[in-house]
Amino acid sequence: MSIAAIVVNPVKVDEPALRAALSAAEERWGWEPTLWLETTEEDPGAGQTREALERGVDVVIAAGGDGTVRMVAEALRGHGTPLALLPSGTGNLLARNLGLTLDDVEHSLDSAFGGEDRPIDVGVAELRDAAGATAEHAYLVMAGFGIDAQMIAATDDDLKAKAGWLAYVKAIGTVLRDKNELRLRYRLDGGRVHSVRAHTVIVGNCGSLPANILLLPEAAVDDGEFDIVVLRPEGFFGWLQIVAKVFWENGVLRRTSVGRRLMGSGHEIHAMNYLKGRELVLRLDRPQPVDLDGDLFGEVIAMRTRVDPLSLTVRVPATPDAATS
């Protein structure tokens, strides 16, 4: 018989309800009792995932927010054992980008026990602080400097717990009033070095943010490339261009064939530039906060990030043909 492990952030789940749902799913699919492993402040998921791998489980279920998913995925990268998602918390960024059901525990567990395996890319970031110390971390959705990291730093955790992503509205207003400018040099795929001034740099393995905001419209989680956006607004008009690009072109026009014809091809605005590549090396003129998948990783002076193609297997719902075969 098959056996799963579930890595649980106890703050994010209703334990009695989840244990009952797990028991029912195990009975439906004929699996052994699931190995229950809770995260702690000292170990938010890596050690629990390694224990699951040592026990030889057939799938590891991440039950928590984006931080839990990122930690479990980091430990599973390259091992072949599939990751299943039981979305909890406010972001659920990977689940959103994979089109998974967010609020249906039974459906998520059925996918974990009886779904299909899909290989996806993982981003690997080597972060260097001002003292020269380096640390390597994996991420699944986005790495960001500028508004992305500043917004997270400015968000009230208590308000986020109560209001979810609405809590970021206040933080966005705070950050947009900040005149802070990034000065950086970057090299993409070993090419020449570019020097730029920017408000924000986001490196994406996926394209969508919460509220169905399509920031990186050409990003795909399994194409072996990053999609990168550099925001360089100059005053109110620059921000207006960015809002129009993200919410009108990406959010409305790009979703229909008629809209795409209206957009034409190759349309780019000065305030918002897109790049593609497999490895990005950048150095800042001074330490800046960086976030990976919505979690802050301190202030860094440099980052080297690369795509590890198809190095993580994710369990997704079975297609109708597979489910009935």
HELIX and SHEET records of a PDB file:
HELIX    1   1 GLU A   15  TRP A   29  1                                  15    
HELIX    2   2 ALA A   46  GLU A   54  1                                   9    
HELIX    3   3 ASP A   66  LEU A   76  1                                  11    
HELIX    4   4 LEU A   93  ASN A   97  1                                   5    
HELIX    5   5 VAL A  105  GLY A  114  1                                  10    
HELIX    6   6 ILE A  147  ALA A  154  1                                   8    
HELIX    7   7 ASP A  157  ALA A  163  1                                   7    
HELIX    8   8 GLY A  164  LEU A  166  5                                   3    
HELIX    9   9 ALA A  167  LEU A  176  1                                  10    
HELIX   10  10 PRO A  210  ASN A  212  5                                   3    
HELIX   11  11 GLY A  235  VAL A  243  1                                   9    
HELIX   12  12 ALA A  244  ASN A  250  3                                   7    
HELIX   13  13 LEU A  253  ARG A  255  5                                   3    
HELIX   14  14 SER A  257  MET A  263  1                                   7    
HELIX   15  15 PRO A  320  THR A  324  1                                   5    
SHEET    1   A 4 LEU A  35  GLU A  38  0                                        
SHEET    2   A 4 ALA A   4  VAL A   8  1                                        
SHEET    3   A 4 VAL A  59  GLY A  64  1                                        
SHEET    4   A 4 LEU A  83  PRO A  87  1                                        
SHEET    1   B 8 THR A 134  TYR A 139  0                                        
SHEET    2   B 8 GLU A 116  ARG A 128 -1                                        
SHEET    3   B 8 ASP A 295  VAL A 316 -1                                        
SHEET    4   B 8 GLU A 279  LEU A 292 -1                                        
SHEET    5   B 8 MET A 142  PHE A 145 -1                                        
SHEET    6   B 8 THR A 200  GLY A 204 -1                                        
SHEET    7   B 8 PHE A 226  LEU A 231 -1                                        
SHEET    8   B 8 MET A 272  GLY A 277 -1                                        
SHEET    1   C 6 THR A 134  TYR A 139  0                                        
SHEET    2   C 6 GLU A 116  ARG A 128 -1                                        
SHEET    3   C 6 ASP A 295  VAL A 316 -1                                        
SHEET    4   C 6 GLU A 279  LEU A 292 -1                                        
SHEET    5   C 6 LEU A 182  LEU A 188 -1                                        
SHEET    6   C 6 VAL A 193  ALA A 198 -1                                        
SHEET    1   D 2 SER A 208  LEU A 209  0                                        
SHEET    2   D 2 ILE A 213  LEU A 214 -1                                        
END                                                                             
